[in-house]
Amino acid sequence: MQQAAARSSDEQAIRETVAAWSEAAGAKDLNKCVSFYTDDASVLPFNAPIATGKDQIRKVWSQLMSNPGYSLRFGSTKVEVARSADLACRLNRVSGSPASVCFSRFQSAS
């Protein structure tokens, strides 16, 4: 039962982190948005090469945010934490413009 409670707590922490990340993206807060990525994270932007590392990820987000009519919100539709608690997977829901999705690894505030 403790494992299930811990996974539930981890799932909630991931949802809260994604909500804060979405809020930063929606507010065009570039520094806050990039702060959710680990130093070795990768982003797969639409119709562009993979961006690896915070410098390249910052460029991707900067370009996205500079597009006229930029508006972006995202959230988790499903979060699953492995029984071992060392891996989590989430499915996104994205809305806004431009219509591109970044899949990435991120770190929680804790």
Beta strands, then each sheet from edge to edge (+ up, - down):
strand 1: 42-43
strand 2: 51-52
strand 3: 71-81
strand 4: 88-97
sheet 1: 1+ 2-
sheet 2: 3+ 4-
end
